[in-house]
Amino acid sequence: MTDTEPLVRTAHHRGVTTLTLDSPANRNALSAALVAELRDALDGCGKDNTVRAVVLTHTGSTFCAGADLRDPPDPAALVALLRLLLELPKPVVARVTG
């Protein structure tokens, strides 16, 4: 995780939690820190009874440019994140623009 601004912003409204990838400088590439923050946010959504659905979105012009080559996530962490997305007990949808 970062000591500065979060890489994943969270908003909750009427049962829907929106998770926003917020690292537009590197086109929201999956760094180790972003993967960890997104995993923690999704895990929290899965455990929160007030969350009925999750929307993944982004800042900037790119939803996600793939892995961050300067700070790549551990492969096991990336697989765990993808597994969490598939197994989350709430529907997850992506809002991709651009």
Buried (B, 14 or more C-beta within 10 A) or exposed (E): EEEEEBBBBBEEEEEBBBBBBBBEEBBBBBBBBBBBBBBEBBEEBBEEEEBEBBBBBBBBEBBBBEBBEEBBBEEEBBEBBEEBBEEBEBEBEEEEEE
